[in-house]
Amino acid sequence: MTSRELVKAAIAHQETPRVPFHIALCRQVRDALAARGIGWEEFVDGDVVSIAPPWWGWQLQPDWYRPDLPTTPATVCGGGSYEGFFDALKASRDKCDKYHLAIVYGSHFEKAHFARGIENFLADMAGEPAFAKKLLNTIIEKNMVMLDNIVACKEIDGILLGSDWGTQIDLLISPAVWDDMIRPGEQKEYDLIHAYGKDVWIHSCGKIDKIIPRLVEMGVDVLNPVQPECMDIAALKRDHGHKLTFWGGISTQTVLPFGTPDEVRVEARRVRDLLSAGGGYIFSPSQGIQEDVPMANVEALLEVAREQKTL
C-alpha cells in the first residue's frame, strides 16, 4: 500500500500492514537538523504531507484588544498565493503518493479571540453574546470563501481546521455555549469539506471529552492531538474509536522529553497498539516535537513509527 492508501485505510477503520504516521517537528528542531545537514522532511518521512493554504488575518486597531467593545471596523487581509499553493501541491503529489493535508490552524474560535484577546472574548461570549456571535459568524463567512477556493483541488485529501476549545482541566466554555456559538459555524465548514469528498481533520488541545460525541455527530473524521496528560485514551478508543480516527496520543510532556529511548519505545508501542486496533489511528506525539526532546528519543520514536505492524 502507498502512504496515501495507508492513511485513507486508517481513516476508514481498516487494519493495515503498518500504522501510518505523521510527526511534526517544531522550527527549532528542524533548524537543529539543518545545522547537521539533515533535511527534516527526509528525516521524518511520514505518510502525510502538510501544506498551508492561503488564508487570512486581522488588521485591527488597538481598541479591539481592550475590554470594552471595539468601535472601529474589523478589517482583514489575505495571505499566501493560490497559484503557489496549487503548484506546490501538484509538485508534491508528482513526487510522492502521500496523503496531502491542507492545514488551517486558528480557523474559528481562535480567530475570534486572536482579534479580542482570550480574556476579552470569553467575557464577550458571556456578557455580549450578540457581538460574539456576529464576530464568529463573520469569521465563518470568510472561512467558507477561502475553503471554497481550495476544496475542489484534486490533490487535497483532507483539510485540518484548528481551534483550541479546552484546557487540561476542562472546556474553556460550557457545552451549551459551544453548541450555541461554535457548532453551527463548524458544521458549515465540515459539510463543505465533505461535499467535495475530503476528510475533516480537527485540532483542539485540551480536555474536550464533553463535546467529542458532538464532533462524531457532526462528521469529524480525524481528531488531534489526543493529549494523554488530560484524556483517557483507552476510554476514547473504546467509546469513539469505531467512528473517529485519532492522530496523536504520545505524551510530549513526559515520556518524550524526560524518558529514556527504551521508555519512549515502550510507550510509543503501547499507544500505537491501543489506538490502532481495528484501524482508526495515525501514529504521532500529541504535539509537535519541541527542542527539549533529546535526539535519541526522537530517533526511538521514529524507529517505532517505521515498524511493520503484525496483523
N, C-alpha and C positions, 0 to 999 in steps of 0.2 A: 504494500500500500504506500502511496505517496504521503507526504506530510499533510497535504490538504485533505486527503481521504481519511487519514487517521483522526484529524480534528473533527471533520464532519461526522465520522462514525461515533466518536465520543459524545458529541452533542446529541446524536440520535440514540444514545444509551445502548451502544453495541460494544461488545468485547472486541478488543483489537490486539494484534501481535505484540505491541508495546503501547504504553500510555503516552500520548502526545504531551509535549511540554512547551511552555512559553515563559521564559525567565527574563525579567527586566533588570538592568543594572543602572544605578544612579550615575550621574555625569562624572563624579569624582572617580568611581571605579573604572568607567570607560577611559577616562584620561590616564589613570594609572596603567591600564593595559596598553594604551597607545604609547606611553613613555617607554614601555618594554618592547615596542614594535609589534604589538599584537592587536589585530582588529577585533573589536568586541563582538561584532555580529558573527564572525567566523569562530570566535572563541566559544560563544554560546551555541550557535547553530541550532536553534529550536525549530518548532514546526509552524510557527506563526510569524508573519511579518506585520509589524505595527507601523502605520503611517498616518500622520496627522493631516486631515483635510483643511482647506481654507475655512476659517471660522471668523468670529467677530468678537470685538471687545468694547469696553466702555471708554468714552471721553466725557468725564463728569467734572462739574465744578465742586469746590470744597464743601458746599452746603449739603452734598449728598452723604458726607461722612459724619455729619452732626446728628444728634438725637432727634431734633425736630424734623418734620417732613421737609424735603427739599422744595425749593421754589423754582429752580432752574430746570430746563428740559433735560431729559436723559438722551444723550446723543451717543451714537455708536460709530465704530469704524471697522471695516473688514480687514482681514489679514490673510496673507497667502495668495497663491496663484492656482486657479483651477487648471490651467494648461500645464503648469509644472507638476501639480498633483497627479493628473491623469497620465502624464508622460512617465513619472516615477513609478506609478502602479504598473503600467504596461511593461516597462523595462524590468521591474522586479518579477512580474509574472512570467516574462520570457526567460528570465534567468533561472527561476526555481518554481516548482509546483508546490508552494506552501500556501497555507490559509492566509488570506490577506484581510487584515482588520483595520478599519478606519477608527481612530481613537479621538474622542472628544471629551476631555476632562473639563469640569466646571460648566456643565451643559445647562443646568436649570436652577435648582435651589442654590447651588454655589454661585451661579452667575448673579443671582439676586443679592446675596449677602456680600459678594465682591463689590457691588455698587454701593451698598449702605454700610458695610461693616457688619460682622456677625451679630454683635450685641444689638445694634440698632434694628437690624432686620427681624431678629427674633421678637423684639419689642413691637415692631410694626405688625407682625403676624398676630400678636395678642391684642394690641391696643388700636391698631389702624388696619383692620383686615381688608377694607376696601382698597386701600393703597397697595397693600401687599399683594392682593390678588391681581390688581391691574399690572403691577410690575412683573409678576410671574407670567401672566398671560402675554404681555409684550415680549418677554423672552421666548416663550414657546412660538409665537408668531414668527419671530426672526429665525429661530432654530429650524422651523419647518421649511422656510425658504432655503436655508443653507443645506439642509438634508436633501431637499428635493433636487438640488443641483448635483448631488453626488450619488444618490441611492440607486440610480439605474445603471451605474457603471458596472460592466460585467466582471471586471477584475476584483471587485469588492465582494468578499464572502460574508462579512459581518460588520456591524457598527457598534462601538462601545460608547455609552453615554455615562458620564461620571458626575455624581453629586454625593457628598458625604452627608448622610442623614443621621449618623449615630456617633456617640462617644463610646468609650469602652465600658460604660456603665449601662447606657440605655439610649433610646432615640433622643435626638435633640428636641423634637416636638412630639406631641401625642399622636397616636394612630388616627384619631378623629381629625385632627388638623391636617395630617398628611393626606388623608382621604379627601378632605375639602379643598386643599390648596395645591397639593403636589400631584396627586394621582391623575386628575383629568389631563393635564398637560403631558405627563409622561406617557399616558395611554395613546395620545395622538401621535407621539413620536414612534412608539413601538408599532402601532398599526401601519404607519407609513413604511417603516423599515420592512416589516413582514409582507406588505403588499408587493414588494419587489423581490421577495424570496430570499432576503438576507436574514441572518441571525441577529438577535438583540442581545448584546452583552451589557451588563450593568456593573458599575463600580460604586460601591458605597462602603467606606470604612465604618468600623464600629459595630456595636451590638444591635443589629436591626432585626432580630428574630421575630418581633411582633408583626412586621409587615411582609415577611417572606411569603406567607400564604397569599397575600395580595399580589406580590410580584409573580407568583406562579399563575394566578388567575389572569393576570394581565398579559401573559405570554412570554415572559423573560426566558431566554434560552440559557444564558451563562451568567453566573453570579461571581463577583470578585469583591474583596480579597479573601473573605472567609477567615477571619482572624481567630486563631486558636486561643489567644490570650483572653478573649471575651466571649467566644462562641463554643458550644459543644458540637464539634464537627461530626462526631458519631451520631448524635441526635439529628443533625441537619441531613446527613446521608440517609438515615432511617426514615425521616418524615418527608423529605422533599427530593431525595436523590433519584426517584423514579421519573421526575419531571424536570428538575433543574440540573444543569451541569455546573460543577464548581471549578473555579480556577484560583488556586492559591492554597492556603491551609497550613503551610510550613512556617513556623514562627521565625520572624526576623527580629524579635525582641529578646529571645532567649537562646535557643539552640544554635542558630547560625552565628551570631556574634560571640557567644560565650562557650559553646560546646567544643569538643574535640572533633576532628574529622570522622572518627568512628561513631561518635554520638550523632553527628549530622547524618551519616549513612543510615543508622538505625532508625532515627526519627523520620527521615525522608521516606524510607521504605514503608514504615508503619502508616504514614499518612497516605502515601500512594496506594497501598493495598486496600486501605479502608475506603477511600473515596472513589477508587476506580472500579470497585466490584460492580459488575453489570454495566460497565461503561459510565459515562457522565462525569469524567474528571480530566482536567488539563493540569498537569503537574507544574507546580510553581510555589515559591515562597508567597507569603501573604502580602508582601510589598516588594518593591524593587530592592535589590541588594545594595546596602549602604556601605560606605567606606570603613565602617567598624567591623566588617566581616573579614576574617583572615582569608587570604587567597587559598590556603589549603582547604578551608571549609567550602569555599566556592567550588573548587575542583571536586571535592567529595560530593557535593550536591549534583554537579553535572554528571559525575560518574553514575549516580543512581538514575538520573534523568535519562541517560542513554541505555540503560539496561533493557534487555528484551524481557518482556513480561511472559511468564509461563501461564498459559491458559489452563 
